Amino acid sequence: MVYVNYGAPADYEQLERMGVSVRGAIVLARYGQTWRGIKPKVAAEHGAVGCLIYSDPHEDGYLHGNVFPAGPMRPSFGAQRGSVMDMPIYPGDPQTPGIGSVPGAKKIPLSEVKTFTKIPVMPISYDDAEPLLKNLNGELVPENWRGSLPLTYHIGPGPANVHLRLHFNWDRKTLYDVVAKIPGAQHPDEWVIRGNHHDAWVNGAGDPISGASPEMEEARALGELLKKGWKPDRTIIYCFWDGEEPGLLGSTEWAETHADELTAHAVAYINSDGNGRGYFRAEGSHSLENFVNGVAKDIIDPETKMTISQRVRLVDSTRTTPEKRAELKARADLRIDALGSGSDYTVFIDHLGVASVNLGFGGEDPGGGQYHSIYDDFYWYTHFQDTDFVYGRALAQTAGTMIMRLADAQVLPFQYTNLAETVHGYVGELKKLAADERTATKEKNQQIEDGAYQALTDPRKKLVPPTKEPLPPYLNFAPLENASDELTRAAASYEKALTAAGNNASAAVNGKLIQSERLLLNPAGLPNRPWFQNLIYAPGFYTGYGVKTIPGVREAIEQKRWSEVDVQMTRVSEALTKEAALLDEAAKQLTPASTSTR
Ligand SMILES: [Zn+2]
């Protein structure tokens, strides 16, 4: 057995420098930093034959507060369950990538499935991990590899020998998505979609019921409105997903089954999952950033009685750098983060290019220690989380308001100047990433040449000095920068036309707006993972949940695949240029012919 810290790629680089190989070993990784599925994936890439993952109290145990039932943190026997499917390749039914898993669908054989882990993996509690850690010798771990157990952390290998024998069940089970539809009275072919999953690991009070019950409450409220004679202009679809936890199965398969209809009709998808107490958070498509901000300005925070938007602005200003604080004051809209993966929005935004937002409240609750374990139950939720459900109500108000506004807006509330500004920021990040990569390689090569690593070598340790690497090439960012500027210009001109049109803005423009997010897709997909077609947003190949923006370019730079960068950059530039052209057409459509040229 070898202890591999979080089991992230950087941890294996560290092991290599220490002269420790995991080839033929069972690795012990702790939860944290990466999504869990990355741990066995990277372990297998380095030749390990098995993987144990444990919850160290450093991450969500007694270091952070009292453990359950005295407090909310993970007790010694708490094991975090969860999918380890290689979802950065594709989520959903492993046997039907890209198509709906309905009766009669063509399935690939199990032996050809790319998303199964290559080695057996098992989650354990720290009570079970402690004797294993105590029986490892070898080097002391680096300081930032230490957890919070009362023992000295060693790397190994051995002398502990671990026997790992797992039983697998390969049965196929039927999943049940519940899908309810309110037909639109004016534009039945424009669909506004809302979803939360209903399946859980064990009890699931927090994940997913704290998000699922607000969604049910929204549906009930819309039902009441229907009885009173209200009819939405657009079609509203409420989805209650099954099989999210094993691999986003229910949402992915439903959306793949209805891919053509969704491509033609879907306006937006609003997702939630677990909910907590505290500050409003939203992540998603930046074409909806302004819209999300508008709704957040109208929802009252149950504790402070200020708006949820005001509260986020104030809290963020206490926790940030002077530059960000100045931006918070100057920028009209709060920024929303980009979406990675980890819940049911994935197929909508990443595969079908449907503008998506993920919502929730949190940050004030002390939770985390119950996550994906038997302790996520009603007692835990009502003692330590949103104890009187007021943030459940706030979530229903926020998401419900979004659905109603999307369904009834004359012109769909997409706003592209925030999108253009955000993309411009990503391009800047990529340029800096490439420059930093170059500088770092140059410096390291110089250190190697100067003999710095020979001086570091401790004869008692088997430190392996690094070898020189080829210098990263200069990259041509001009096409991407030009396309980004083009988008900025077109977004501003669309906004101007929309403002000028005012209440006379024609709903005819909505057909174009619905397609605007689709243009961010490339049918060829990302390198080595064609299912992921969004060129702006994707979960990282080596982060799992964590987002990589402009992923084709960013990951090619990060993983030093230099020859790929130009190809990827061209694809993104073309998509941004097409997006700009669409916005120009939309602007033209909003401008009455009589005033457009004369
Ligand atoms: Zn969930």
Boltz pocket constraint, residues with backbone or C-beta under 6 A from the ligand:
constraints:
  - pocket:
      binder: B
      contacts: [[A, 197], [A, 199], [A, 207], [A, 208], [A, 244], [A, 273], [A, 274], [A, 342]]
      max_distance: 6.0
